[in-house]
């Protein structure tokens, strides 16, 4: 399907069984053993990618530009989560999705997500000089200065990641959660 055929109504989904590595405690976004909000959001983004990836022209990709998400309920370790995304608007290069997540018991998240269409080769070339040793393969296509700064911070704090044992390094939960997501790629899921 050609990119000019992208139309509202395309749907995608992604699933995850919550493991210890997906918890707020583990990624630093809280002190509880339930699905971390940043990883719920990443799953929702994955559903949006799945909705349109087969409709993109060769060499084209989409990149996330905006999220507006509510986390409605906690999901414990061991429970399955399913995220869905529906393309609701195509405006030039911008794709707007309605996103949601449910676990085996109830809805756990909802919101909207905007992605922008990019030429993958040009995008990668524009950011090629930003890749750093030890993370280049994870950051391919995500080479923004912010992603690289987060990756660098993760490497610097790696010894303290699980529980931030050092008193002289304050833990920034949001940055650590994003870095954990980049590092583990949602555990290959």
C-alpha positions as CSV (number, residue, x, y, z in Angstrom):
1,X,0.0,0.0,0.0
2,X,1.4,3.4,-0.9
3,X,1.7,6.2,1.7
4,X,-0.9,8.3,-0.2
5,X,-3.3,5.5,0.6
6,X,-2.9,6.0,4.4
7,X,-6.5,6.6,5.6
8,X,-8.3,6.9,8.9
9,X,-9.5,3.5,10.2
10,X,-6.2,1.5,10.1
11,X,-5.7,-0.4,13.3
12,X,-2.8,-2.0,15.1
13,X,-2.2,-3.8,18.4
14,X,0.7,-4.9,20.6
15,X,0.7,-7.2,23.6
16,X,2.9,-7.7,26.6
17,X,2.9,-10.0,29.7
18,X,4.0,-7.8,32.6
19,X,7.3,-9.1,34.0
20,X,9.5,-7.7,36.8
21,X,11.5,-5.8,34.2
22,X,8.3,-3.8,33.2
23,X,7.4,-2.6,36.7
24,X,7.6,0.9,38.0
25,X,10.0,-0.2,40.8
26,X,12.4,-1.7,38.2
27,X,12.4,1.3,35.8
28,X,12.4,3.9,38.5
29,X,9.0,5.5,37.8
30,X,7.7,4.5,41.2
31,X,8.1,2.1,44.1
32,X,5.5,-0.4,43.3
33,X,5.5,-3.8,41.4
34,X,3.0,-2.9,38.7
35,X,3.3,-2.0,35.0
36,X,5.3,1.2,34.7
37,X,3.4,4.1,32.9
38,X,6.3,4.7,30.5
39,X,6.2,1.1,29.3
40,X,2.4,1.2,28.9
41,X,3.0,4.2,26.7
42,X,5.7,2.5,24.7
43,X,3.3,-0.5,24.1
44,X,0.7,2.0,22.9
45,X,3.3,3.5,20.5
46,X,4.2,0.1,19.3
47,X,0.5,-0.5,18.4
48,X,0.4,2.8,16.5
49,X,3.5,1.7,14.5
50,X,1.8,-1.6,13.8
51,X,-1.3,0.1,12.5
52,X,0.6,1.9,9.7
53,X,3.9,0.1,9.0
54,X,2.5,-2.0,6.1
55,X,1.0,1.1,4.6
56,X,4.2,3.1,4.4
57,X,6.1,3.6,1.2
58,X,9.5,1.9,0.9
59,X,12.1,3.8,2.9
60,X,9.5,5.6,5.0
61,X,9.0,5.4,8.7
62,X,7.0,7.2,11.4
63,X,8.4,8.9,14.5
64,X,6.5,9.8,17.6
65,X,6.0,13.6,18.1
66,X,3.2,13.9,20.7
67,X,1.4,11.9,23.4
68,X,-1.5,12.7,25.6
69,X,-2.2,9.6,27.8
70,X,-4.0,8.8,31.0
71,X,-3.0,5.8,33.1
72,X,-6.3,4.6,34.5
73,X,-5.5,1.4,36.5
74,X,-2.5,-0.6,37.8
75,X,-1.6,-4.0,36.2
76,X,0.3,-6.5,38.3
77,X,3.2,-8.8,37.3
78,X,2.0,-11.8,35.3
79,X,-1.0,-10.2,33.7
80,X,-1.3,-9.7,29.9
81,X,-1.7,-6.1,28.5
82,X,-3.0,-5.4,25.0
83,X,-2.6,-2.0,23.5
84,X,-4.6,-0.8,20.5
85,X,-4.2,2.1,18.1
86,X,-6.6,3.4,15.5
87,X,-5.5,6.0,12.9
88,X,-8.1,8.7,13.2
89,X,-6.6,11.5,11.1
90,X,-4.0,12.0,8.4
91,X,-2.9,15.6,7.9
92,X,0.0,15.9,5.5
93,X,2.9,14.1,7.2
94,X,1.1,13.9,10.6
95,X,-0.8,10.8,11.7
96,X,-3.1,11.0,14.7
97,X,-4.1,7.9,16.6
98,X,-6.6,7.1,19.3
99,X,-4.7,4.7,21.6
100,X,-5.9,2.5,24.5
101,X,-4.6,-0.3,26.7
102,X,-6.4,-3.0,28.6
103,X,-5.3,-5.8,30.9
104,X,-7.1,-9.0,31.6
105,X,-9.4,-7.2,34.1
106,X,-10.1,-3.7,32.8
107,X,-9.1,-0.7,30.7
108,X,-5.8,0.7,32.0
109,X,-4.9,3.5,29.6
110,X,-6.3,5.8,27.0
111,X,-5.2,8.8,24.9
112,X,-4.0,10.2,21.6
113,X,-0.7,9.9,19.9
114,X,0.7,11.8,16.9
115,X,3.4,10.4,14.6
116,X,5.2,12.2,11.7
117,X,6.2,10.5,8.5
118,X,9.9,10.7,7.7
119,X,12.3,9.4,5.0
120,X,14.2,6.8,7.1
121,X,17.5,7.2,5.1
122,X,17.5,11.0,5.3
123,X,16.5,10.9,8.9
124,X,19.3,8.4,9.8
125,X,21.8,10.4,7.8
126,X,20.9,13.6,9.5
127,X,21.5,12.0,12.9
128,X,24.3,9.5,12.1
129,X,27.0,11.6,13.8
130,X,25.0,11.5,17.1
131,X,25.3,7.7,17.7
132,X,27.5,6.7,20.6
133,X,29.4,3.5,21.2
134,X,27.4,0.9,23.1
135,X,24.1,2.3,22.0
136,X,24.2,2.9,18.3
137,X,22.2,-0.2,17.4
138,X,19.4,0.7,19.9
139,X,19.3,4.3,18.8
140,X,19.2,3.7,15.1
141,X,16.4,5.9,13.8
142,X,16.0,7.4,17.3
143,X,19.1,9.5,17.1
144,X,17.7,12.7,18.6
145,X,19.9,14.6,21.0
146,X,17.4,13.9,23.9
147,X,17.5,10.1,23.2
148,X,21.3,10.2,23.2
149,X,21.4,12.2,26.4
150,X,19.2,9.8,28.1
151,X,21.3,6.9,26.9
152,X,24.4,8.6,28.1
153,X,22.9,9.2,31.5
154,X,21.8,5.5,31.7
155,X,25.4,4.4,31.0
156,X,26.8,6.8,33.6
157,X,24.3,5.5,36.2
158,X,24.2,1.9,35.2
159,X,25.7,0.6,38.5
160,X,23.0,2.5,40.4
161,X,20.0,1.7,38.2
162,X,18.0,-0.8,40.1
163,X,17.7,1.1,43.4
164,X,20.0,4.2,43.0
165,X,22.3,3.2,45.8
166,X,24.4,6.3,45.6
167,X,23.2,9.3,47.7
168,X,25.0,11.8,45.6
169,X,23.2,11.0,42.3
170,X,19.5,11.9,42.3
171,X,17.2,9.5,40.4
172,X,15.1,11.1,37.7
173,X,12.4,8.4,37.2
174,X,11.1,9.7,33.9
175,X,14.5,9.8,32.3
176,X,15.5,6.4,33.7
177,X,12.3,4.8,32.5
178,X,12.9,6.1,29.0
179,X,16.5,4.9,29.1
180,X,15.4,1.5,30.4
181,X,12.9,1.2,27.5
182,X,15.7,2.1,25.0
183,X,18.1,-0.3,26.7
184,X,15.8,-3.3,26.9
185,X,13.6,-2.6,23.9
186,X,10.7,-3.8,26.0
187,X,12.6,-7.0,26.5
188,X,12.3,-7.9,22.9
189,X,8.5,-8.0,23.0
